Amino acid sequence: MTVGSVDGVIGTPGIPESVRALSSLPGIDYADRFTLSTDLDASPERWARAMFGDVPSPGELLIWRGLLGLRLSPGRSPATVAGWLIGGRGDGWIRLEAASWFLSCNLLVQTAGGRVSLTTFLRYDRRLGHGVWPPLSAVHRRLAPGLLRGAAARVALDSPRRKEGTA
């Protein structure tokens, strides 16, 4: 398994229009994109499940439900990843969707050309979103690279392409 560095882009202007077009939000108030170079081959859904699991962890619940108020689906389901609804998918991408009464979110996972990317899109539906997300976004941006690296380790463990005796 070869895993490279994680590159990040903060702000809508730094994210290609072709990527922004995959968001289901009518407007985007916040966006970031983190990309990991890797030789691992897995579907976007497999990468999303490696990042977030089938059900949210206690820490994810604290942030997503407790601080952001996101309405997440309970339990495991083929229609969700960690409680986020699979809102769309295509060749090389999957979009997860969740909303609260004051903001709407998309998590977009894309795979192409030896890279996996996690793009976060938010729309502030009420004034409170402008106050809640900016301080949490700093934490989000610190955690995202580790989230991608951890997912790569999980994908590598499950990879059918792993050669015997290699890590």
N, C-alpha and C positions, 0 to 999 in steps of 0.2 A: 504494500500500500504506500503510495506517495501522496502526501498532503502538503500543499504549498501554503503560502501566506494568505491571509484574509484581507481583501481590499474593501474599503467602505466609501460610500458616497452619501452625503447628507444633503437633503433638499431636493425638491422636485426638478429644478433645472438640470441637475446632474444625472437624472435618470432618463434613459432614452424614451421617446414618445411611444415606441413599440411596446415597451414594458408598462408604461403608464396606461396604455389602452387596455391592458388586461385587468385593471381595477374595475370593480363594480360600483365604485363611489361616484356620485354626480360631480363632485369637486374634491380636490385633495388639499388639505391644509398642512399636512406633514407627510414627508416621505424619506425613507432611507433604504439603502441597498448594500448588503454585504455579500461578497463573492469569495468562494474558496476554490482554489485550483486543486484538482484531485484526479487520480486515474481510476477511481471507483466508479462502477457502472450500476446505477439503480434508478428506478422510476422517481419522478417528482413526489408521488405519494409516499414511497418508501423513505425518501429523504425527510419529508414532513413528519412522518411517524417516528423516525429516528431522532428528530429534533424535539418533538413535543410529546410523543407517546400516544397511546389510545385514549387515556384519560388524563386530566391535568394533575400535576404534582401539587403538593401543599403550597409550595412557593408560587407556582403559577396561579393557583386559586386565590391566594392572597392578593396578587397584583391584578389579575384579570377580573375576578369577581369583586374582591374587597375594595380595591382602589379605583378601578375603572368601571365597575358595575356591569361588566359584560354579561349578557345572558348566554350561558353556555348550555349545550345539551348534556343531560346526565348520562353516565354510563358509556359503554363501548358501543360503537355502531360503525358499519361500513360507510355511512353518510357523514361521519364526523372524524376529526382528528383532535384529540384533547378537548373535546366539547365544542370546537369550532366547526361550523357547517362547511362542508365542501361545496362551495358556491359555483365552481366552474373548473374545467380542466381541458387541456388540449395537448397537442404534441409538445412535450417538453415542459409542461407547467401544470400547476394545480393552485387554485385560489381558495383560501380559507376565509370565512366571514364571521364576524360577531359584532354586536352593537349593544350599547347601553342607552339610557335615556338622554345622554349628553354627547355621545360620540359614536362613530361607526368606524370599523377597522377591517382591513384586508391584510392577510399575510400571503404573499405570493412566493412559491418555491419553484425555481426553474433549473433545469439541467440542460447543458449544451456544451460541446467542445471541451470536455475535461474540466468543467466548472459547475458548481452548484451555487445558486444565489437565493438569498432570502431578502425579499423586499417588503417593507412595512408601509402601508398607506393608512392615514387617518383623516377623517373629516370631523370637524367640531360641529355638532348639531345644536349645541347650546353654549352659552358663554362659559359655563363651567369647564368645558373641554379645554379652553384656552389657558385655564389656570392649573388644571390637573396634569395634563400631558407633558408640558415642557420640563418640569423637574424629573418626571419618570422617564422621559426620553433619554436623559443623560445616563441613567442606569441601564436602560434598554441597549444603548449604543456600546456600553462597556461589556454587556453580557452576550451580545450577538456573535462576536467572533468565536467565543468559547462554545456557544451553542452549535455552530457549524462544525468545529473541530470534534466535539463530542459525538455529533451525528455521524461524522466520518468514521470514527472508531466503532460505533455500533453497526454501521453498514458494512464495514470491513469484516466484522465478526460473523455476519450473516451472508457474506458474499459467496456465491457458488464458484466464483472465479478464483478464490483463494487457492494457492498451491500448497500442497501438503508440506508442512515444516516451515511455512512463512507466517509472519504476523500480519 
